[in-house]
Amino acid sequence: MRRGVLNHAEVEDRVKAIKQVGLSLLPSKSWQLNTAWVLAARLATDLDAWTRLLVLHDTPELAAAELETIRMKLNHLPGRLTAHARRRTLHLDRTWPWAAAFTTAWQHATRLPALT
């Protein structure tokens, strides 16, 4: 297959992902609201794709996981955010099975070069 060409299964997976982030909640009676909602759903899907590419590449089971799996394992984080001396610290439960994957992903995210 040529680079940049998606097969039917990949297209179906992307359509499924965009429906999971909110596109399935259409239609509204307002054209402007539908337009904004489609844009927000597309941005969320793009953010998910970039997160998988840039941050989750060391964790292949999460990089290829369904969006709902990502939500349950990384976004529903059992932790506590504390502040002391103008610094914020995230305390993770060490028994949480995805703590190492989240920590690795966070380190990848903080090492990304800043835009100039």
C-alpha positions as CSV (number, residue, x, y, z in Angstrom):
1,M,0.0,0.0,0.0
2,R,1.3,3.5,-0.8
3,R,2.1,5.9,2.0
4,G,-0.8,8.2,2.8
5,V,-3.4,5.9,1.4
6,L,-5.9,4.5,4.0
7,N,-7.6,1.2,3.5
8,H,-11.3,0.8,4.3
9,A,-10.7,-0.6,7.8
10,E,-8.6,2.4,8.8
11,V,-11.2,4.8,7.5
12,E,-13.9,3.0,9.5
13,D,-11.7,3.1,12.6
14,R,-11.3,6.9,12.2
15,V,-15.0,7.4,11.7
16,K,-15.7,5.3,14.8
17,A,-13.2,7.4,16.8
18,I,-14.7,10.7,15.7
19,K,-18.2,9.4,16.6
20,Q,-16.9,8.5,20.1
21,V,-15.8,12.0,20.8
22,G,-19.1,13.6,20.0
23,L,-20.0,13.5,16.4
24,S,-22.8,11.0,17.1
25,L,-24.7,13.7,19.0
26,L,-25.7,15.5,15.8
27,P,-28.0,16.9,14.4
28,S,-29.0,20.1,16.1
29,K,-31.6,22.4,14.6
30,S,-28.9,25.1,14.3
31,W,-26.4,25.0,11.4
32,Q,-23.9,27.1,13.3
33,L,-24.1,24.7,16.3
34,N,-23.6,21.7,14.1
35,T,-20.6,23.3,12.4
36,A,-19.0,24.2,15.7
37,W,-19.7,20.7,17.1
38,V,-18.1,19.0,14.1
39,L,-15.1,21.2,14.4
40,A,-14.7,20.4,18.1
41,A,-15.1,16.6,17.5
42,R,-12.5,16.8,14.7
43,L,-10.1,18.7,17.0
44,A,-10.6,16.1,19.7
45,T,-9.9,13.3,17.2
46,D,-6.7,15.0,16.0
47,L,-5.5,15.6,19.6
48,D,-6.1,11.9,20.3
49,A,-4.1,10.9,17.1
50,W,-1.2,13.3,18.0
51,T,-1.2,12.0,21.6
52,R,-0.8,8.5,20.4
53,L,1.9,9.4,18.0
54,L,4.0,11.6,20.2
55,V,3.4,10.4,23.8
56,L,2.2,6.8,23.7
57,H,4.7,5.3,21.3
58,D,6.5,3.4,24.0
59,T,3.3,1.7,25.1
60,P,2.0,-0.1,22.1
61,E,-1.1,-1.6,23.8
62,L,-2.3,2.0,24.6
63,A,-1.2,3.5,21.3
64,A,-3.4,1.0,19.4
65,A,-6.2,1.0,22.0
66,E,-9.8,2.1,21.5
67,L,-10.6,5.7,22.7
68,E,-12.7,4.3,25.6
69,T,-9.8,2.3,26.8
70,I,-7.6,5.4,26.8
71,R,-10.2,7.2,28.8
72,M,-10.5,4.5,31.4
73,K,-6.7,3.9,31.8
74,L,-5.2,7.4,31.4
75,N,-7.9,10.0,31.7
76,H,-9.7,8.6,34.7
77,L,-6.5,9.0,36.8
78,P,-6.7,8.0,40.5
79,G,-4.4,10.6,41.8
80,R,-4.2,13.7,43.9
81,L,-2.9,17.1,42.9
82,T,-1.2,19.1,45.6
83,A,0.4,22.6,45.7
84,H,3.2,23.7,47.9
85,A,5.7,26.5,47.5
86,R,4.2,27.5,44.1
87,R,4.8,24.0,42.7
88,R,2.1,21.5,41.8
89,T,2.7,17.8,42.4
90,L,0.7,14.9,41.1
91,H,0.6,12.0,43.5
92,L,-0.3,8.7,41.8
93,D,-1.5,5.5,43.5
94,R,1.5,3.2,43.1
95,T,-0.8,0.2,42.9
96,W,-2.7,1.6,39.9
97,P,-1.7,-0.7,37.0
98,W,-1.3,2.1,34.5
99,A,0.8,4.4,36.7
100,A,4.1,3.6,34.8
101,A,2.5,4.1,31.4
102,F,1.0,7.4,32.5
103,T,4.4,8.5,33.9
104,T,6.2,7.6,30.7
105,A,3.6,9.4,28.6
106,W,3.9,12.5,30.8
107,Q,7.7,12.5,30.5
108,H,7.4,12.3,26.7
109,A,4.9,15.1,26.7
110,T,7.1,17.4,28.8
111,R,10.2,16.7,26.7
112,L,8.5,17.8,23.5
113,P,10.2,20.9,22.0
114,A,8.4,24.2,22.7
115,L,7.0,26.1,19.7
116,T,9.0,29.2,18.9
